[in-house]
Amino acid sequence: MREVKLLPRYRIQYCKRGPASYISHLDLVRTLDRAFRRAALPIAYSEGFNPHPRFSFAAPLPVGVEGLAEVLDVEMQEPIAHQELAERLNAALPPGLAVLEVSDVQDNTPAPMAELDEAGYIVHLDEHDLPGPLPDGAARDFLSEEHIEVTRKGKDGREKIRDIRPGIVKLDVLSQVSGLTMQMKLKSGSAMNVRPEDVVEAFFHHAGMAVDKADLQIIRTGLF
Amino acid sequence: MEKQLEKILRRVQKPGRYSGGEWNSICKDWKSIDVKMAFAFPDVYEVGMSHLGLQILYSMVNSRDDALMERVFAPWPDMEQQMRNNGLPLFSLESRRPLRDFNIIGFTLQYELSFTNIVNMLDLGGIPLHSAERMEGDYPLVVAGGPCAFNPEPIAEFIDVFAIGEGEELLTDLLDAYLASRRGGESRQDMLLRLAGIEGIYIPALYRVEYNSLGTINTVTPLSQGVPARVQKRAVTNVDAAVFPTRMVVPAIEAVHDRAMLEVQRGCTRGCRFCQAGIIYRPVREKEPDTLLHQASNLLGSTGWEEISLTSLSTSDFSQVTPLVHELINKHGSAGVNVSLPSLRVDAFSVDLAKEVQQVRRSSLTFAPEAGTQRLRDVINKGVTEDDLMAAVEAAFMAGWHSIKLYFMIGLPTETDEDLQGIANLARKVLERGRRLVRAKGRLKVTVSVSSFVPKSHTVFQWEPQNSIAELKRKQALLRELLRNRGLVFKWHDPEGSFLEAVLSRGDRRLAGAIEAAWRNGARFDGWSEFFDLSKWTRAFASSGIAPEWYAYKQYSYEDTLPWDHISTGVSKNFLVREHRRSLEGAITPDCRDGRCQGCGLCVTLEAKPYFAGGETVASLSNTVL
């Protein structure tokens, strides 16, 4: 049996906006590791020949989606004051990435990916990208469906049909003034993960219209 | 533009290539700066961000109060499509301004197969393609430098100003002169004349080229007073004291070489006769270990990179490499920083070094004997023997590596099938040795990677023809046959790309039309096998009346004026002729590092001298001996 040393663990709430929203999840790991190095904040690494930083993320943010309050757990080699961690890391982060809050993580707290299983989104579609006006009560009609099936190509290239209705917790049309703005709460994380663009596409499909997913401006507002 | 750009970025692969905002990138206040320069890399972001020259010049220009430098890369074809469909001009990463808004666009010419990307970037940037069309209308000054500027002729029509040689001091002079010219309200023509007076600056429009009836060059004549008949390259006299960035831009998406680059020395005097870098970066100038350690600490601290690479043309030749590696591991190893060494020499010493820096033998070790027989290795002056190679691979197998890569070149001058047989013999010998020494026999692998010889300007082999595509294919097929064996892997490059490289690297001004036509036919990213299509070029050559074979297959004579003869590397043509003769006799020429000057003529032409850490120098032969 190897002795397991418990290292101090912190939960970092951060935003990923502007140019940083185009950093992929894999590149984000590298970016954060380097930011900790620049800030001379020693984080813990996995053992073995190819050590990697002991980060634990919530569901990865897709490329191009802005995150207002993302979550990352990090293990440090030594305890550090929350304020100091936030300040030193902020001074070493590229534009668009910023620490909002640091808190302690109890030893028995599950990883963010398992603990935080819902995500909030705001989706905006510009007026000239809207295929047409939505009928009254479109959101209610959509949510009254028992099953909402979407097809998506799997990693093997084959199309898979999936029911995403259980993953839609909430969906509201916030505004139809100068484009369309929607708010959603969707399942995210290791148990079930629903993509906002799939929901919006299905929503328009249900109303008899088609949208180009690439026109959607998506912001993840938080993880719950 | 922001809104439109965001819309586009949601539709392309890897939008991080275009979004900017990287750590250490510098975005200056546009309005308060006198001269705005864009560093244009004619390849994709991940390749361009691996280039040390970009980092050096970027940091240097941005440290001036009166100048700024921003970056622009060739957009990947999906991005180009989106930009053209939406009328979005090519823009810089920092301020997202169109290329057209800059005062100076500086292209770096790292390989000939990026020429169509240069044309494409000018076009996407809304800049007229030809220098002659930019004389009126306050267009940016289009400058180009880098290794391919040593034969600038094929792209002379597209470029206003070539910068020949090392950029640190030359670019400073260029910016100063540009500012002086603007302040004086000079016309474009007067500005070009002023710039032509700077050592290392070549302005093709100020020369007239005349040809012989057989197609070779007759004369290249300056058209005005004060324009040099021969342009001398620039070399930094004191590399140790030269500007070196303490901060480098850390790429947002993983670059090809995503690590700190520490240049330990410049130049290589081993004298391989096919090698252009070995001539154009002469003399060897080492940096002092103290300087390097200091620069390494700064770089690692300011970037957070977890790896530092000791770069140069031949790092195992750096006289202080062992103590430097030790010291770097001592200082930074505990923070999890790895040291890496590219370009290892073929010997046991180099394997020992690799052993120190690589705790895990996960990757393979690469050696480049270049030719299969001692005879041919002597012809190319590759100072490597079979014993050296066997000692190197033995040390590697004993140290725990089980995968070895061997690089060779085919189509070298005087090569026969016996030399190809020699490649196979060497590979088998290495495999044999591995069978005896490697415990995990199943993982033993010897890869033979073969490229095709391309004659390059300014080298000892500049006069030599390239093998025909058909002959190269025959040789590859023969090698494939000879290397059929368990544990041997054979890799080769398509000879079509090497053929085009030969045409462009030995080309003259008459190729401009063909380059433009190839671009109009859709040629882009010609260095990428997934995009390269020789038929686009074949049609372009035909429509512009060019016989490409003439350029690739021509055997020049010593008396011929070569298209690049008016550009000087500082190495005398007499030396190249003498070396070429010695090569055909199979006579080898030692490195001047060993203390004996070989009379290449450089030290008597340039101020820069060989320098070894600790202060040793080589006494150069006087003019009379040459």
Interface residues (C-beta under 8 A of the other chain):
Chain A: G18 P19 A20 Y22 I23 S24 L26 D27 R30 T31 D33 R34 A35 F36 R37 R38 A40 P42 Y45 F49 N50 P51 V63 G64 A92 P94 P95 G96 A214 D215 L216 Q217
Chain B: E6 K7 L9 R10 R11 K14 P15 G16 S19 G20 G21 E22 W23 V250 A252 I253 E254 D258 L300 G301 S302 T303 G304 W305 E306 A335 G336 Q359 V360 R362
